[in-house]
Amino acid sequence: MEENKVRVTVTVTNTGARAGKEVAQLYVSVPCGALPQPYQTLAAFSKTKELTPGESETLALCFAMEELASFDEESCCAVLEKGNYVLHLGADSRSTSVCAVVRLEEDVLVQHLHDAGGKPDFADWQPEHRKTVHVR
């Protein structure tokens, strides 16, 4: 991780009998803190060139941590909550594997915003249960 950027490299190899392309997708599960969060969020993706059977290509997947910030209504700020940001890599959202963990030791204020539009007359939908990721 350089500054506030996260970079993950992955080598994709065509193990099939025909030429083809693949998309590598990097998802992040943010800590279960005070703010509601989805299980995982797509943070970056990259597509290979057409690979012949047995050919490989190394892809770099990058994102800025600020892109994961959540809005805190009480403080009217975009924040990154302290805890483990678990990175999952795969070809789609249902077939990912944990590839790294970024740990924030304290909450990070990303941006102070202004409540110029007033309060909405609805509540965001939140899932009843969130899958827990255990990190060793």
Secondary structure, DSSP 4 states (H G I P E B T S, - for coil): -BTTEEEEEEEEE--SSS-B--EEEEEEEPP-SSS---S-EEEEEEE--PBPTT-EEEEEEEEEGGGG-EEETTTTEEEE-SEEEEEEEESSTTSEEEEEEEEESS-EEEEE---TT---SS-----S--PPPP--
